[in-house]
Amino acid sequence: MFFKVPTFNDVKIIIIFYILSSLYAFAMIFILEFLGFHMATNTADAALHSFFPFITDIVIKLISFLEEELFKVTLLIILMAVIYYFTKDKKISVWVGVFLNLIIFGLCH
């Protein structure tokens, strides 16, 4: 069976790598902004931005980052499940699912 109930160690590894991925993304955002490459943010925050610019930027980037990650992971799981349903091959479903996920996610940007 391809899909199984995750163990405690699986969940622990997922959480650790999600936190590391989030820290890396935030570090890259702040480094790029420090170098003068400003990231696009939501324009609906104009009123709050004038009062709390730094806090507003962090909250908006956090929410948008979490939405992107949720979309990416959900898409990967769906693609892998559909490909596995048709091929019954674990390796093919992982490779093709990751490849298609990267293509679709890249095109969304």
Short mmCIF file of the C-alpha atoms (twelve columns), coordinates in Angstrom:
data_MODEL
# 
_entry.id   MODEL 
# 
loop_
_atom_site.group_PDB 
_atom_site.id 
_atom_site.type_symbol 
_atom_site.label_atom_id 
_atom_site.label_alt_id 
_atom_site.label_comp_id 
_atom_site.label_asym_id 
_atom_site.label_seq_id 
_atom_site.Cartn_x 
_atom_site.Cartn_y 
_atom_site.Cartn_z 
_atom_site.pdbx_PDB_model_num 
ATOM 1   C CA . MET A 1   0.000  0.000  0.000   1 
ATOM 2   C CA . PHE A 2   1.362  3.398  -0.965  1 
ATOM 3   C CA . PHE A 3   -0.422 5.608  1.531   1 
ATOM 4   C CA . LYS A 4   -0.168 4.689  5.196   1 
ATOM 5   C CA . VAL A 5   -0.964 6.289  8.513   1 
ATOM 6   C CA . PRO A 6   1.979  8.486  9.487   1 
ATOM 7   C CA . THR A 7   3.877  7.573  12.622  1 
ATOM 8   C CA . PHE A 8   4.966  10.029 15.298  1 
ATOM 9   C CA . ASN A 9   8.464  10.175 13.769  1 
ATOM 10  C CA . ASP A 10  6.985  11.000 10.356  1 
ATOM 11  C CA . VAL A 11  4.974  13.862 11.827  1 
ATOM 12  C CA . LYS A 12  8.021  15.111 13.742  1 
ATOM 13  C CA . ILE A 13  10.147 15.144 10.567  1 
ATOM 14  C CA . ILE A 14  7.391  16.920 8.618   1 
ATOM 15  C CA . ILE A 15  7.087  19.618 11.279  1 
ATOM 16  C CA . ILE A 16  10.861 20.099 11.526  1 
ATOM 17  C CA . PHE A 17  11.291 20.460 7.773   1 
ATOM 18  C CA . TYR A 18  8.263  22.741 7.481   1 
ATOM 19  C CA . ILE A 19  9.742  25.031 10.135  1 
ATOM 20  C CA . LEU A 20  13.158 24.967 8.432   1 
ATOM 21  C CA . SER A 21  11.550 25.695 5.062   1 
ATOM 22  C CA . SER A 22  9.595  28.597 6.559   1 
ATOM 23  C CA . LEU A 23  12.697 30.049 8.224   1 
ATOM 24  C CA . TYR A 24  14.611 29.779 4.958   1 
ATOM 25  C CA . ALA A 25  11.818 31.514 3.035   1 
ATOM 26  C CA . PHE A 26  11.584 34.346 5.560   1 
ATOM 27  C CA . ALA A 27  15.363 34.767 5.598   1 
ATOM 28  C CA . MET A 28  15.416 35.001 1.793   1 
ATOM 29  C CA . ILE A 29  12.562 37.527 1.787   1 
ATOM 30  C CA . PHE A 30  14.328 39.794 4.255   1 
ATOM 31  C CA . ILE A 31  17.711 39.430 2.538   1 
ATOM 32  C CA . LEU A 32  16.200 40.281 -0.851  1 
ATOM 33  C CA . GLU A 33  14.339 43.264 0.590   1 
ATOM 34  C CA . PHE A 34  17.539 44.435 2.300   1 
ATOM 35  C CA . LEU A 35  19.277 44.274 -1.090  1 
ATOM 36  C CA . GLY A 36  16.506 46.360 -2.651  1 
ATOM 37  C CA . PHE A 37  14.333 43.670 -4.248  1 
ATOM 38  C CA . HIS A 38  10.903 44.389 -2.789  1 
ATOM 39  C CA . MET A 39  8.384  41.578 -2.673  1 
ATOM 40  C CA . ALA A 40  4.827  42.119 -3.867  1 
ATOM 41  C CA . THR A 41  2.325  42.359 -1.026  1 
ATOM 42  C CA . ASN A 42  -1.411 42.694 -0.741  1 
ATOM 43  C CA . THR A 43  -2.570 46.216 -1.584  1 
ATOM 44  C CA . ALA A 44  -5.546 46.000 0.767   1 
ATOM 45  C CA . ASP A 45  -3.358 46.781 3.762   1 
ATOM 46  C CA . ALA A 46  -2.800 50.490 2.992   1 
ATOM 47  C CA . ALA A 47  -4.563 51.798 6.119   1 
ATOM 48  C CA . LEU A 48  -2.837 49.426 8.519   1 
ATOM 49  C CA . HIS A 49  0.485  49.774 6.751   1 
ATOM 50  C CA . SER A 50  0.745  53.445 7.639   1 
ATOM 51  C CA . PHE A 51  0.421  52.665 11.377  1 
ATOM 52  C CA . PHE A 52  2.271  49.365 11.697  1 
ATOM 53  C CA . PRO A 53  4.470  48.934 8.604   1 
ATOM 54  C CA . PHE A 54  6.840  46.248 9.876   1 
ATOM 55  C CA . ILE A 55  4.204  44.182 11.693  1 
ATOM 56  C CA . THR A 56  1.811  44.411 8.744   1 
ATOM 57  C CA . ASP A 57  4.490  43.242 6.327   1 
ATOM 58  C CA . ILE A 58  5.348  40.243 8.489   1 
ATOM 59  C CA . VAL A 59  1.707  39.209 8.956   1 
ATOM 60  C CA . ILE A 60  0.859  39.541 5.263   1 
ATOM 61  C CA . LYS A 61  3.963  37.644 4.172   1 
ATOM 62  C CA . LEU A 62  3.289  34.916 6.705   1 
ATOM 63  C CA . ILE A 63  -0.311 34.460 5.527   1 
ATOM 64  C CA . SER A 64  0.623  34.475 1.842   1 
ATOM 65  C CA . PHE A 65  3.498  32.058 2.470   1 
ATOM 66  C CA . LEU A 66  1.229  29.644 4.343   1 
ATOM 67  C CA . GLU A 67  -1.346 29.821 1.538   1 
ATOM 68  C CA . GLU A 68  1.321  29.015 -1.052  1 
ATOM 69  C CA . GLU A 69  2.659  26.084 0.947   1 
ATOM 70  C CA . LEU A 70  -0.827 24.717 1.559   1 
ATOM 71  C CA . PHE A 71  -1.606 24.963 -2.155  1 
ATOM 72  C CA . LYS A 72  1.686  23.305 -3.131  1 
ATOM 73  C CA . VAL A 73  1.393  20.395 -0.703  1 
ATOM 74  C CA . THR A 74  -2.291 19.789 -1.473  1 
ATOM 75  C CA . LEU A 75  -1.577 19.791 -5.188  1 
ATOM 76  C CA . LEU A 76  1.312  17.344 -4.725  1 
ATOM 77  C CA . ILE A 77  -0.797 14.922 -2.693  1 
ATOM 78  C CA . ILE A 78  -3.637 15.022 -5.224  1 
ATOM 79  C CA . LEU A 79  -1.279 14.518 -8.177  1 
ATOM 80  C CA . MET A 80  0.513  11.617 -6.495  1 
ATOM 81  C CA . ALA A 81  -2.772 9.936  -5.563  1 
ATOM 82  C CA . VAL A 82  -4.202 10.255 -9.079  1 
ATOM 83  C CA . ILE A 83  -1.015 9.035  -10.753 1 
ATOM 84  C CA . TYR A 84  -0.730 6.121  -8.306  1 
ATOM 85  C CA . TYR A 85  -4.373 5.209  -8.958  1 
ATOM 86  C CA . PHE A 86  -3.636 4.787  -12.671 1 
ATOM 87  C CA . THR A 87  -0.104 3.352  -12.574 1 
ATOM 88  C CA . LYS A 88  0.032  1.445  -9.243  1 
ATOM 89  C CA . ASP A 89  3.735  2.359  -9.143  1 
ATOM 90  C CA . LYS A 90  4.980  4.277  -6.116  1 
ATOM 91  C CA . LYS A 91  8.163  5.620  -7.714  1 
ATOM 92  C CA . ILE A 92  6.440  6.851  -10.848 1 
ATOM 93  C CA . SER A 93  3.719  8.583  -8.834  1 
ATOM 94  C CA . VAL A 94  6.314  10.371 -6.702  1 
ATOM 95  C CA . TRP A 95  8.546  11.444 -9.605  1 
ATOM 96  C CA . VAL A 96  5.750  12.493 -11.946 1 
ATOM 97  C CA . GLY A 97  3.777  14.092 -9.098  1 
ATOM 98  C CA . VAL A 98  6.754  16.190 -7.973  1 
ATOM 99  C CA . PHE A 99  7.605  17.138 -11.561 1 
ATOM 100 C CA . LEU A 100 4.043  18.199 -12.414 1 
ATOM 101 C CA . ASN A 101 3.703  19.982 -9.063  1 
ATOM 102 C CA . LEU A 102 6.848  22.018 -9.748  1 
ATOM 103 C CA . ILE A 103 5.658  22.874 -13.255 1 
ATOM 104 C CA . ILE A 104 2.156  23.906 -12.137 1 
ATOM 105 C CA . PHE A 105 3.432  25.812 -9.083  1 
ATOM 106 C CA . GLY A 106 6.059  27.574 -11.184 1 
ATOM 107 C CA . LEU A 107 3.472  28.586 -13.781 1 
ATOM 108 C CA . CYS A 108 1.287  30.022 -11.019 1 
ATOM 109 C CA . HIS A 109 4.096  32.421 -10.137 1 
# 
